[in-house]
Amino acid sequence: MTSPPMPPKVRFSIGVTGHRASHEGYAKNAKQISIVIAGIFDQIEQILSQTDLLLGPASLAPTRLHTLMVDGTDQAAAEMALARGWELISPLPFGARLNTAINALPVNGDDARALLSGDSAKDTDTQRRASEIIKLTGNAKTFELADQDDAITQLYLSKLDAPDNFELAQTFTLESAKRAALAGRILIEQSDLIIGIWDGKSSASPGGTGHTIATALDLGAPVIWIDPESPDDWRILHAPESLALMQCNSPNQDRIEEMQSIVSDVIFPRDTPIDKSDAHEGLSALRKARWYDRSARLTHGYRRIEAMFGGDGKPFRSIVQTYEKPDEIGTGSGADVLDTARNLPDADPGLADKIEQQAMQNFAWADGISARLSDHYRGGMIVNFLLSGLAIVGGVLYLPLVPAEQKWGFALFEFLLLIAIVVITWRGQKYRWHGRWFETRRVAEYFRHSPMLLMLGVARAPGRWPKGTDTSWPEWYVRQALRDIGLPNAKITDGYLRHFLSTLLDSHVTPQRDYHYDKAKRLKTVHHNLDRFSELLFKLAIISVAGYLLLKAGSSLQLIDAGIVSKSSKTFTLLGVLFPTFGGAIAGIRFFGDFERFAAISEVTAERLDAIAGRIALLQSAPDDMLSYDQVAELVHAADDVVVAEIENWQAVFSGKHITVPV
């Protein structure tokens, strides 16, 4: 028996950014700032211990802290996290050695070169700072943005060797700030809550604390702002506009309750029932679903319509789907991507297994469950439309065939078809075919794209996840699964980026683009052919009625035997009912399927993916020294935005089309 993959661990992730130890406000109140941060950490731990867990008490994983390991705020928070047994993650703006050399703040090129080569700096303070960074990063999982290290190292040493050269200093400052901003963006994306120690004076410097806080708010991440001059008066910010009011507003009176709400929402989605007895509500719709290896022929109505009217010349071909089992995807459709994850230069050796077990297997499970639910829901509605037409025609079919006293058999036939419609509708509503399909399809589509995000350490920021029409557990489930994997313990180099780009293009963007182009073409054809067929049926209805009227007129003019007209009148009555009834049923199927709008959605999706494919191809032709993490990350974000937009558009079309009687 095929079972669902292991559920993800549930965790809360914090990002910390703040001033260096040398900052005047921080230095003056460093002890009190640490006490306040520790108090916030304590509150978070207490909230976590008291929150009901959807996946059970054993599912809570250690809290994760993300910080850039700069001296001052970052290192103080890192020490507290390690003391609590939390996981410590550090997205580094540079490779580990260059990061140490830069943030140890050497005053000359000799000490910088010593640190870059792994030796000790002669200056005591420089070496102390370097040792602290090395110690903390040794206890952390690091994600090193080393793709521009050669260029940054040259700028850095040139600046140190010529301390009076303002142009060299400015160039290094700008380039290193860009890298710090990149690392800060990663920190935000991987965190549920940002804690920022900031004097509130400026957010203009890229990579600085103010800039990181402003970016977090822009991306929808809640921020706890601690002013180093008055750390006890910390407050919670939720929107970029709150930066304009920081100095005016007093601390939130209900800030503890507000923080509790933030943490609880991350750990447990509000719209999901704690009672797990109903396999059709909330997360149980996915976790308690029964697995089938293939689709059921009786539920193929919708896809049979596509096959019959899609124009490929094989209307009655087999459309039975065999679902890929979760434990087979690693050696099946996901093999190429996993091979890339294992062979990326300086890659996290455990990343491929995590992607397979926590992303791909969850995708396969959700995809199989969703595909079957789709057949039940959409196929059920197609059958309802056809049965309604048959019921009407069956009720009058006796007219040309048997005397009126023998009508009961045809009435019974009509009655049974009407009962079948009611039963299908009742089952669809009772077992939530429509809602469960929506929910599980969202889960599957998020997971489909996730390996690309995970290999590059890219994530959707907290405020950028879409909202479902009625539920949010699918987004919560995927977010927790991807959070559980987190940043890879990897070193990003130009070789890493180039290898990744090939996989992004060949294994994801191009196949998805081609799929949507084919889908758009097929659905346009289905819509057109259904349109033509329903028009044909209405034309036949007009012809049948006109034929009867001509016969009747001929009878009145004594051109046609009146007996012939009398005998054929019931047949013409039947035809006058049959053609418009089935024409209406076909029109109803066309309206329900919304093939034309789905074709338009797929066409737009394909065009956007095609544009991304072109950008990837351009970037692949760039020399290694011009290939940078931010460019590749932007392409991954763009592809992710296409995925989410397609889901949202798809929901907009089908969200209101619940299974119902076709009247």
Order of alpha helices (4+ residues) and beta strands (2+ residues): beta-alpha-alpha-beta-alpha-beta-alpha-alpha-alpha-beta-alpha-alpha-beta-alpha-beta-beta-alpha-alpha-alpha-alpha-alpha-alpha-alpha-alpha-alpha-beta-alpha-alpha-alpha-alpha-alpha
